[in-house]
Amino acid sequence: MPREIRLRLWIAAGIGGVLLLVMFAWRLERADTPGRVLDVDVCSLLRPQTVATLVPGAGAPDRGVETTTTATAVRACAYSGPRSSIDVFVATFGRQDGRSPVSRAHASAIFATCLNCERVRSVPLIGDETWEFSFADDGINVYARLGATVVGATFHSAYATVQSRREAARTVLQEVIAACGSVC
């Protein structure tokens, strides 16, 4: 084999090795990372007065078990009464499938699963972005994104007007975010 061909093969192998190292380093940079697990009781973020006003006759809260998938950590709380209910959750997102935590949080806030909801609409409320959508029957969801964290509040009541349900869910969401502070 002539010397020139050997030299070109060595150069090609060297370039291939460098590219392999670059791709490996890129994959480490883009690796899936878990969501930050919160050390907060979501039920304690709501004032008892707010719960008593919005959910009269509510019993003890139903604390959601921390759900941790490969890149999502969720804490939830629910109060139920005979005429209304409040569900609150705080979810943190990590990197997954090459998507950033903020991108995943945005998608979660705007594309929430709801089978009988009206159109999602943006509301200037709090956080980086806030979205709300009402159910066709008796509920409303309001989700706010704070970086890679999504805070959500759902209020159900067949005895309240659409506007009062919206105000109740917004109030709960603002209260939870204010109480979260730097923890969320």
Helices and strands as residue ranges (DSSP letters): H 3-29, G 42-45, H 48-54, E 62-68, E 72-80, E 84-93, H 101-110, E 121-122, E 129-134, E 139-146, E 149-157, H 162-180
